[in-house]
Amino acid sequence: MKLCMIGTGYVGLVSGVCFSDLGNNVICVDKDKEKIKSLKKGIIPIYEPGLEELVLKNYKNQRLNFSTDLKESVKKSDIIFICVGTPTKKGGSGADLSQIYDVAKEIGTSINKFKIIITKSTVPVTTGDEIEKIIRKKNKKKNFSIVSNPEFLREGEAIRDFVYPDRVVVGTKDIKSNRILKTLYAPLISKGAQYLNTSRRAAELIKYASNAFLATKITFINELANLCEQTDINIEDISIGMGLDKRIGGRFLRAGPAYGGSCFPKDTKAIINTADKFKIKLSVIKSVVKSNENRSNLLLKRVNLLLKNRIKNKKICFLGVTFKANTDDMRDSSSLIMIPALSKKGAKVSYYDPTGYKKEFDKYKNVTFEKNIKNALNKSDMIIIHTEWNDFKSINFKSYIKTKKTIIFDMRNIYSPSKMKQQGFKYFGIGR
């Protein structure tokens, strides 16, 4: 099939590349000329394991192409995926849909035959209705169908999630579009993916509801971890005991820092904003957002307590600063709150991350990036394991730490407390 992906961010690029790898002809469109030039050279703007290889393979085989010409790309394609950003509005909590609507206007003037136009971006309920109105104004023939087809890709696991999805959700009541899209996704359905055809509005809400529920699980276990720390209980026993109940499941029941990334923070706020417009109270999700926003400050208090309120001139090392492993995404990472706060209190902060230096910390003069773990750990008063990269799961701390005064604060509970203490380390985890 001939596909057009509008937007080469995380969703558009990964989905487009994977669709081309399934044998489709895909054009990935972006107005950023430099990004398109780089992609044609095989230079990938995001860190995602396995993505570079797939881009090079399918671009070489001419199933994958990149363009800045939206109108021409739409004309050449049968199915159009809108994959542009829907960030939180500045100074607000709702989703900024300006990019979505701008793209819809351009699509409306480029339709030359029947097109299936799909919102792959995460959008609030009724966005599809608005897109349809916009395109109808531009295209009187109405030879198009607007569909919601949300993505469920985890950063760091995106290619696997695309190839082996739990479900494919297609929101449309148009029989023709549903038949075509079921054919498009047939290779994934044959591998066990559930194909769910719903109304367009239901598909839009499924995405938000899913992310809000997963964010709730993370926040729930983080709050229980606070209780465990005061009652001498290991939070991991609680997570396992709960997770063995098939109604609950163990995934997303790992205590740690606040959730971050490109989805949970903005999507929880956006679903609350949508509910407020319809005068519905989502009190549980509101509590989740508030608790998560307080999480980093609670961890900062713990750091302060472990250092006995002596932060100034202490050398504190962060291992990992991205919001999770296997991604270079810094959006809403708790390190963006913790590192500046410690810096302002006079701490000398060093950090190492497998995806390299982060410009977000440039304005803090006492924050430095180290090129390897050894340099980052050197003479540290406190080591904070912030992100669960594999690089940090088997560190020989004895070869790096020369004093018993160094504190290890493992915010991901990677190491065994008993084994660390047997080696003489001052080791602390989360909720244990």
N, C-alpha and C positions, 0 to 999 in steps of 0.2 A: 504493500500500500504506500501511497505518497503522503508523508506527514510533514507538518510544519510546527516546530516548537518555537514559540515567541518568548524570548528570555533565556539567556544561557547562565542563569544562576544555578543554585544547587539542584532544584527540581527539574528545570528545563534541560540542563546539560546531561545529567545522569539518565533521565528518562529517554531523551533523544538518542543518546549513544546506545542504550540498551535496546530500544526499538530497532535501531539500525542493525544491531547484532543479531536480531531475530529475522533479518532478511528484508526489512522495509527500507524504502528510500526516504531519508530524513534530511530536512533543512533546518538547522538551528539558527534563529535570527536574533540579532541584538543590535541596538543602536550605537553601542560602544565600539567604534571602529578599531581601536587598539586591541581590545579583547578578541575580536574576530580575527585580526591579523595573527595574534598569538596562537589562537586555537588552530588555525590553518598550518602553523609551524609545529603543532603538537605540544604547545605550552599550555598547561592546564591552570586555570585561575584559582582552583580550590584543591585542598588535599583530601583525597578519597581513595583508599586502597583499590588498585586494579583499574581505575578509571583511565589513566594515561594510556595503558596498553590497548584498551578497547577503542579509544579515540583514534589512535594511530592506525590500528588494524582496519577499522571501518572507513576512515577517511581515505586510506590507501586503496581500499576496494570500491571506492566511489559510491558507497551506500549512505555515507554521512557527509554533509556539506555545511558550510557556514556562510552566512550572508548578513549584510546590513540593510538589504532591500526588502522591507516587509511586504509591500504591495505585490511585488513580483513573486515572492516566495508563497504568498497566500494563493495567488492565481494558479501556481504550479501544483498545489497540494489539494488533497481530498479531505483530509482531517487536520484541523488547526487546533493546537493546544496552547492555551494562554497560561504562561508559566512565570509571569512577572511578580515582583515583590508586593506583599501586602503588609507592610510594617505598621506598628502602632502609630497613630496620629501624634504629631508633636503636641505636647501639652494636653493630650487626651488619653482615652483608653480604647477607643474603637479602632478598627482597621482602616488604614489609609488606602482607598481603592482608586486613587487618581490614575495610577498606571494601568489598572485593569480597564477603566473606562476610556482612557486615551487609545489604548490598543483596540478596543471594540469599535471606536469611530473609524480607525484606519482600516480594519477588517471590512467594515460596512461598505467602504468605497472600492473594495478590491474583489468582491465576489463576482465571479464570471460563470459559475455553475453551482450545482448543489454542493454545500459544504457542511460538514459536521464541525461545530465550533465548541471546544471543550474547555471548561475552566479546570485546570490542574492545580492552579494556585489555591491556597486555603482562603476561602471567602465566606463572609457571613450569609446567613439565610436570606433569601430574596435577591442576592446579587445576580444570579442567572436571569431573573425577571428583568432587572435593569439593563443587563447586557442585551437582552432580546429587544427591548424598547429602543435602545441606542441604534442597533443595527437595522431595525425596521425603518427608522427615519432615513437611513442612508441607502437602504435597499428595499425598494417597493415590491419586488418580485417575491420576496419571502422564501427564496430557495435556499434555506439554511435551517439547521437545527441546533439549538443551544443545549449542551449537556454538561452535567457536573460529574467529574471523574477524579475524586481526591486522591492524592498520593499518600502512602504510608511508609516512607523511606526513613530509616534511621541513619544519621550521619555516622560514618565509619563502617556501616554494614549495608550501604545503599544498593550496591550491585546485587548482592545476594537477596536482599529484600525485594528487588524488582523481579528477579528471575524466579524466586520461590516465595511469592506473597501468600499471606494467610487468606486474603480475599481481594477481589477486584470489585469495586463499587461503581456502578454506572447509573447515574440519575437522569432518566429520561422516560417519557411515555411514548416517544416516537418509535414505532415498530421498526422502521427502516434503519434508523441510527443504532438501535439496540442490536439488531442482527449484524450490522457491519462491525460494531465494536466487539461483539462476542467472537467474531472471526479474527479480529486483530489480536485479541487476548487468548486465542485458542491454544498457542504453545504453552502458555502459563497455566491455563485451566487443565490441560492434559497432565501437568505435573502435580496437580492436586489443589490448585487455588480454587476457592469458592467464588463463583460469579454471582453477584447480587445486583439485580435490577430494581431500582426504587424510583420514587419521584425525585425530581431535581432538588427540591428543597430538603428532602430527607438526606440525600447524598451530601449536601453542603453541611448539614448539622452532624452527620455521622463523624466527620473529620474532627470537628470541634469537640464533640462529646468524648471521642476516644482520647484525644490529647488531655482534656480536662480530667478524665478519670485516671490516666497514668500519672499526671501531675499530683493528683490526690493521693495515690499510693505512695509516691516518693515522700510527700509531705507528712503523711500519716506515720510512716516508719521513722522519719527524722524526729517527729515529736515524741514517739515512743522511746527513741534513743536517749532523749533528754531525761525521761523517767528512769530508764535503765541505769544511767550514770549515777543517779541519786539512790538507787536501791540495790546496787551491787549485782546486777543481772547483765548477762551478755546478750546484746541485741541480736546477735546472729542466731542464738537459740530461738528467740522469738520469731525471727524471719523464717527460719526453717520450719518451726512448729506451725506457723500460720500457712506458709506456702504449700505444705503437704496436703492441705485441704483443697481439693480440686475446684471448689467454688471460688477460691481466692487466688491460688497460684503464686509461685515464688518470684516471678519476674517483677522488677521495679520495687522490690522490698529490700533494698540495700541502703542502709543508712549512710549518710555522707554530707557533702556540702549542699547548698541550695541548688535546685534544678536551674538550668540555663539553656542556651542554644537558640536556634532560630524559630522554634515552634512553641514550646510550653509557655514561656512568659507572655508572648503576644497573644497566643490563642486563648489562654484562660481569661485575659482581660477583654478580648474581643467578644467571647461568648457571654460574658457578664454584661457588656455594653449592649449586645443584641437583646438580651433578656430584659434589660431596663427599658428599652424602646417599646417592648410589648407589655411592660408593667408586670414582669414576672421576677420573683426573687430567687436568685441562685445562691442561697446563703452558704452552702457547703463550699462552692468554688470560690466565693469571696473570702472565706476563711483560709482556704488553701493559698490564695494569692498573698494575703496578709502574713501568714505564717512563713511562707517562703521568702518574702521580703525581709523578714526579721532574722532569717537563718544565719546569714553572714555575720551579723552583729553578735549573735550568740556565740559563734565560733571565735570571733575576735575577743570576746570576754574570756573564753577558755584559754586562748593564747596568752592573754594578759595574766590570767591566774597561774598558768604553768610557769611563766617568767617572773612570778611574784611581783607584778606591777612595775617591773624594771625593763621597759622597752627601749629607752634611749640608748643608742650606741650598740645595741645587741645586733649580732649578725644573724639574720633569718633567711633561710634558703627555701624557696618553693620548687618542688619537683613537679613540673607540669603547671600550666596556667590556663589551658583551654578548658571549656566547660565539661568535656569528657574526652576519653581516649580516641585515637584514630581519626581525629579531625583537627583542622587548624582554626576552627570557629571559636571566636572569643565573645560572641554575643551573649550578654547577660551572664558571663562566667563570674563566679563568686570571687575570683582573684582580682577582678576589676574594682571590688569594694575593699577586699582585705589588704591588698598590697599598698594602695594609696593611704589607707588609714594607718597602717604600721609605719609607712614612710613619714607621714606627718607627725607621728609621735617620736621620730628620731631614730628609728631602726634602720640598719643598713641591709637592704633587701637584695638578694641575688636570686635569679631564677634560671632554670634550664627547662626547655620544652623541646621534644623531638621535632616539632614543626618550626623551630627557629625563634628568632627575636620578634618581639611584638611592639609595634609603634605606639600602642596605647599607654606604655609606661615611660615614653621618652621625656615627658614633662616633669618627671620626678628625678631629681638629681642624685638621690641616694638609692636608686634602683638600677641594678645592672644585669645584663644578660650574660650568661656564661655558655661557652660552646660545648661543654661536656659536663657530665655528672661530677667528676672528680673536682673540677674547679669550683663548681657550685657549692659542693659540700665543705670545701676547705675552710677550716677554723669556724664553722658555724656554731652558734649558740643554740639554735633551734632549726630542725629540718621539718618542713611541712610537706607531706605527700598529698598533693592537691588533686592530681589526675591519675587515673589508674592505667597508665601506659604500661605495656609489657616490659619496657626498659627499666621500670622501677620495681619489678616483682621479685628480683633475685639479686639485689645489691649486697655486696659484701661490705657491710658498714664498718667492720673491724679494720679494713684496709684504708678507710677514709677518715674515720673518727679516732682522734688521738687522745681525747679527753673524755672522762666519764661524766663530765658536766653537760655534755650536749644532750638536748631533749629531742626526741623524735615524736612528732605529732602526725600520726597516720590517719588522715581524714577519709581514707578509703578502706580501712581495715584489711590491708593486704597481708600484713605479717601476723604471726602468732604472738600474742602478748607474753606467754610463758617462755617461749624460745628466746624472744628478744631480751627478756629480763634475766634469763639464764646466762646470756652473753654479757650482762652488766650494763645494758642500755636503759636510759630513762625513757621508756616507751609508753605512749598513750594513744588510744584509738577513739572511735566514736561509739558511744553507747555501750561501753564495756570497761 
